[in-house]
Amino acid sequence: GFKLNLTFLSRETLVSIRKKATKTTFKNRQPVEDLDDKLFLKLYVAAAIKGWSGFKFKYLVELAPTEIGEADYEKELPFSEENALALMESSATFDSFVTDTVSDLSSFTRNSTSK
């Protein structure tokens, strides 16, 4: 019952996100580009993940180290960019799935087979 709403990210979009997250500084009069990883991930998540439904706490516990105490494992975690960002930061599995999916155009075409 977990559904993830993702958007295809073209190479152009990814380059734009990377450019926004890169600062140019000068060292020894030479320009040096520094990528702000946190800003990049924040912009990436905002562009790629548009929502989810049916994401229960029991799935969260399987994807990321989480302490939810006595919470109801059947309760759904509401979608927010903050929740999506936290999940991307703490779950290599979720990050890999999103990254592989948003860059694969066939995942977004009508004739593609479901994964």
WOJO-V641896 format. One record per pair of residues at least 12 apart in sequence whose ideal C-beta (glycine too) atoms are under 6 Angstrom apart, sorted by the first residue. I is the first residue (numbers start at 1). GAP is how many residues later the second one is. If there is no record, write none. Layout:
# WOJO-V641896
((I:GAP) (I:GAP))
This chain:
# WOJO-V641896
((1:53) (2:52) (2:53) (2:57) (3:50) (3:51) (4:48) (5:45) (5:46) (6:42) (6:95) (6:96) (7:41) (7:43) (8:100) (9:39) (9:93) (17:26) (17:27) (20:23) (21:14) (21:15) (21:18) (21:19) (21:22) (22:13) (42:43) (45:39) (45:40) (45:43) (46:35) (48:54) (49:35) (51:28) (52:27) (55:21) (55:22) (56:18) (56:20) (57:14) (57:16) (57:18) (58:15) (60:17) (63:28) (63:30) (63:31) (64:26) (64:27))
